[in-house]
Amino acid sequence: MKEIADSIQRVGLVANPEKPRIAAVVRRACVYLTEMGRSVCCDTATAALVGSEIETSLDVASVANCCDLILVFGGDGTMLRIARQAAGRSVSILGVNAGHLGFLTTIKAGELTQGLAGILRGEFEIEERVLLEATINQGGTQTTQTALNDFVLSRGAASRLIEVEVEVNGELLTRYRCDGLIASSPTGSTSYSLAAGGAIVSPDAEVLTLTPICPHTLSIRPVVVSLNAVVKVTLLSRRQMAIVAADGQQQTNLTGGDTLIIRRSSKTVRLLRPFKTTFFSTLRAKFGWNGSNL
């Protein structure tokens, strides 16, 4: 990876300005990278945090187009937003954790300099993460969204169950009466799907997980299908509106008869991971899996 590390000459900095004390961390990264001979650029919101003369691009997509690496300062929510905007490009993304749990942010803010030094020495791996794509059909109108973690169909403000029909590759799976349904990528298995009772899935597994939220029938359980499957979800409830959310951030209202077709996206995102971190080591650290004391 040393050859790839040497090719990292332009680094984009993108931060969540709402995170406390994030400005100091971004400035520290800017100073260190400049001292190491790398050029730095930011989107306009992040440039305001740095407070000094720095090359600025209008938005994240522009940063992704002109940089070899993007440093994302924030939590997993920030990483999800940036990943969707950078998807399909050759730029790699490295997360600096200024949030809480942080499955996608792999460098702690307090270890920023040491972490970046290792990256510039080539001590990292690059993981290609798949995205999901959803085609939303609303009374003749069609829109398409992408998500790195999941698509969640949930009931609206009314406190009653919704009814949905799910088909996999054209074959009926079942009808759910539930609070909602989560279609999760392997990356998203440790997010909402896990909280709703879904399995933890290794990021390199080629699967898509369908996890109902509070199903009315006790025999209903999460279902794992091929990542290459095409999943069609139809909202059957005629008197109640529902909401579909991409990564919990982009929301669309649905009414009875509207459909959601979920499949593997042709786009991927490149996540850069330091050698010392792995998916399983992150699980042990975040969940406190220390083994039995018996």
C-alpha positions in Angstrom: 0.0 0.0 0.0 3.0 2.3 0.2 2.7 3.1 -3.5 -0.9 4.1 -3.0 0.0 6.1 0.1 2.6 8.1 -2.0 -0.1 8.9 -4.5 -2.2 10.6 -1.8 -1.2 14.2 -2.6 -4.5 16.1 -2.3 -6.6 15.5 0.8 -10.2 16.8 1.3 -11.4 17.7 4.7 -15.2 17.5 5.4 -16.6 17.9 8.9 -19.9 18.0 10.7 -19.9 21.5 12.1 -22.4 20.6 14.8 -20.0 18.3 16.6 -18.5 20.0 19.7 -14.8 20.8 19.5 -14.6 19.5 15.9 -13.0 22.8 14.6 -9.8 22.1 16.6 -9.5 18.6 15.2 -9.9 19.8 11.6 -7.3 22.5 12.1 -4.9 20.0 13.5 -5.3 17.7 10.5 -4.9 20.7 8.2 -1.6 21.7 9.8 -0.2 18.2 9.9 -1.0 17.4 6.3 0.5 20.6 5.1 3.7 19.9 7.1 3.8 16.5 5.4 3.7 18.2 2.0 0.1 17.4 1.1 -2.3 20.0 -0.3 -5.6 20.3 1.5 -9.1 21.5 0.3 -12.4 21.7 2.0 -16.1 22.3 1.2 -17.3 25.7 2.2 -18.9 24.6 5.6 -15.6 23.0 6.7 -13.4 25.8 5.5 -15.3 28.1 7.9 -14.2 25.9 10.7 -10.5 26.1 9.7 -10.5 29.9 9.8 -7.5 30.3 7.6 -6.6 30.6 3.9 -7.4 27.2 2.4 -8.5 26.0 -1.0 -12.3 25.7 -1.0 -14.7 23.7 -3.2 -18.4 24.4 -3.2 -19.6 21.0 -2.0 -18.6 17.5 -1.1 -19.0 16.2 -4.7 -16.5 18.8 -5.9 -14.1 17.8 -3.2 -14.4 14.1 -4.1 -13.7 14.9 -7.8 -10.4 16.7 -7.1 -8.9 14.7 -4.1 -7.1 11.4 -3.6 -8.5 11.0 0.0 -11.3 12.5 2.0 -11.1 12.8 5.8 -14.5 12.9 7.3 -14.8 14.4 10.8 -17.9 13.4 12.7 -19.9 10.3 13.4 -21.3 7.5 11.3 -24.2 9.8 10.2 -21.7 12.1 8.7 -19.9 9.2 7.0 -23.1 8.0 5.5 -23.9 11.4 4.0 -20.4 11.8 2.5 -20.3 8.2 1.3 -23.5 8.7 -0.8 -22.1 11.9 -2.3 -18.7 10.3 -3.1 -20.0 7.0 -4.3 -18.9 5.8 -7.7 -15.7 7.9 -7.6 -12.2 6.6 -7.1 -11.5 8.7 -4.0 -11.1 6.9 -0.7 -12.8 8.0 2.5 -11.3 7.8 6.0 -13.5 8.6 9.0 -12.2 10.5 12.1 -14.6 9.6 15.0 -16.1 12.6 16.7 -19.3 10.8 17.4 -20.3 8.0 19.7 -20.4 4.4 18.5 -18.5 4.8 15.2 -18.5 1.7 13.1 -17.5 3.6 10.0 -15.1 6.1 11.6 -11.9 4.3 12.3 -9.5 6.9 13.7 -10.2 8.4 17.1 -9.9 12.2 17.2 -7.4 12.0 20.1 -5.1 9.8 18.0 -5.4 11.8 14.8 -1.7 12.5 14.2 -0.6 9.0 14.9 -3.4 7.7 12.7 -2.5 9.9 9.7 1.2 9.1 10.0 0.4 5.4 9.6 -1.8 6.1 6.6 0.9 8.1 4.9 3.3 5.2 5.5 0.9 2.9 3.7 -0.4 1.1 6.8 -4.0 0.6 5.6 -6.3 -1.4 3.5 -9.1 -0.2 1.2 -12.5 -1.8 1.4 -15.0 -1.6 -1.4 -18.5 -1.3 0.2 -21.6 -1.8 -1.9 -24.5 0.6 -1.8 -28.2 -0.2 -2.2 -30.5 1.5 -4.7 -34.2 2.1 -4.3 -36.6 3.0 -7.1 -39.6 4.7 -5.5 -42.9 4.6 -7.5 -45.5 7.1 -6.4 -48.6 7.2 -8.6 -46.7 7.3 -11.9 -43.8 9.4 -10.5 -40.5 7.5 -10.2 -37.4 8.6 -8.2 -34.2 6.8 -7.3 -32.1 7.0 -4.2 -29.0 5.2 -2.9 -28.0 4.2 0.6 -24.9 2.7 2.2 -26.6 1.4 5.3 -30.3 0.8 4.7 -33.7 1.8 3.4 -36.4 1.9 6.1 -40.1 1.9 5.4 -41.9 3.0 8.5 -45.3 4.2 9.6 -46.0 7.9 9.7 -47.3 9.9 12.6 -50.3 7.7 13.2 -49.7 5.1 15.9 -51.1 2.1 14.0 -49.5 -0.7 12.1 -48.9 -0.5 8.4 -49.3 -3.5 6.0 -46.7 -4.2 3.4 -46.2 -6.9 0.8 -42.7 -8.1 0.0 -41.6 -10.0 -3.2 -38.1 -11.3 -3.8 -37.2 -11.8 -7.5 -40.9 -11.7 -8.4 -42.0 -14.3 -5.8 -44.2 -13.4 -2.9 -42.3 -13.6 0.4 -45.0 -12.5 2.8 -47.2 -9.7 4.0 -46.2 -7.9 7.1 -48.3 -6.0 9.6 -45.7 -4.0 11.5 -44.3 -0.7 12.4 -42.0 -0.9 9.4 -39.4 -2.9 7.4 -35.6 -2.4 7.1 -33.7 -3.5 4.0 -30.1 -3.5 5.1 -26.8 -3.9 3.3 -23.9 -5.7 5.0 -22.5 -2.4 6.1 -25.8 -1.4 7.7 -26.3 -4.6 9.7 -24.9 -3.0 12.8 -27.3 0.0 12.6 -31.1 0.0 12.8 -31.4 -3.6 11.6 -29.4 -4.8 14.6 -31.6 -2.8 17.0 -34.7 -4.4 15.5 -33.3 -7.9 16.0 -31.4 -8.5 12.7 -28.1 -10.4 12.5 -24.7 -8.9 12.5 -23.3 -9.4 9.0 -19.6 -9.2 7.9 -19.2 -6.3 5.5 -17.8 -8.6 2.8 -20.9 -10.9 2.8 -23.0 -10.8 -0.3 -26.3 -10.6 1.4 -29.3 -8.3 1.9 -31.2 -8.5 5.2 -34.9 -7.8 5.5 -35.8 -7.0 9.1 -39.4 -6.2 10.2 -39.9 -3.6 12.9 -42.3 -4.9 15.7 -44.2 -7.3 13.5 -47.7 -8.2 14.7 -47.1 -12.0 14.1 -44.6 -13.5 16.4 -43.4 -16.1 13.8 -42.1 -13.3 11.6 -38.3 -13.1 11.7 -35.6 -11.3 9.7 -34.9 -12.9 6.3 -31.5 -12.9 4.6 -31.4 -13.0 0.7 -28.8 -12.6 -1.9 -27.3 -9.2 -2.4 -28.2 -9.6 -6.1 -31.9 -10.2 -5.4 -34.5 -7.6 -6.4 -36.9 -6.8 -3.5 -40.2 -5.2 -4.2 -42.1 -3.7 -1.3 -45.7 -2.5 -1.8 -47.5 -0.4 0.8 -50.9 -2.0 1.1 -52.4 0.4 3.8 -54.8 2.7 2.0 -55.7 5.0 4.8 -52.3 5.6 6.2 -49.2 7.4 5.0 -45.7 5.8 5.4 -42.2 7.1 5.1 -39.2 5.6 3.3 -35.8 6.9 4.5 -32.3 6.3 2.9 -29.7 6.0 5.7 -32.2 7.8 8.0 -31.5 11.0 6.2 -33.4 11.3 2.9 -37.1 10.9 3.4 -40.0 10.3 1.0 -43.7 10.0 1.9 -45.6 7.0 0.5 -49.3 6.4 0.2 -51.3 3.2 -0.4 -50.3 1.4 -3.6 -46.9 3.0 -3.8 -43.9 0.6 -4.3 -40.3 0.5 -3.4 -37.9 -1.7 -5.5 -34.6 -2.3 -3.8 -31.5 -3.8 -5.5 -27.8 -3.7 -5.4 -26.4 -0.4 -6.7 -23.8 -0.3 -9.4 -22.0 2.2 -7.3 -19.5 1.4 -4.5 -17.6 3.5 -2.0 -14.0 3.0 -1.0 -13.4 3.1 2.7 -9.8 3.3 3.9 -9.1 1.3 7.1 -5.9 1.4 9.2 -4.2 -2.0 9.6 -4.9 -2.1 13.4 -8.6 -2.0 12.9 -10.8 -4.8 11.6 -14.6 -5.4 11.6 -14.4 -8.0 14.4 -12.0 -5.9 16.5 -14.5 -3.0 16.2 -17.3 -5.3 17.3 -15.3 -6.4 20.4 -14.5 -2.8 21.3 -17.9 -1.2 20.7 -20.0 -4.0 22.2 -17.6 -4.9 25.1 -17.2 -8.5 23.9 -14.6 -9.5 26.4 -15.5 -13.2 26.8 -16.8 -15.1 29.8 -15.3 -14.7 33.3 -16.5 -18.1 34.4 
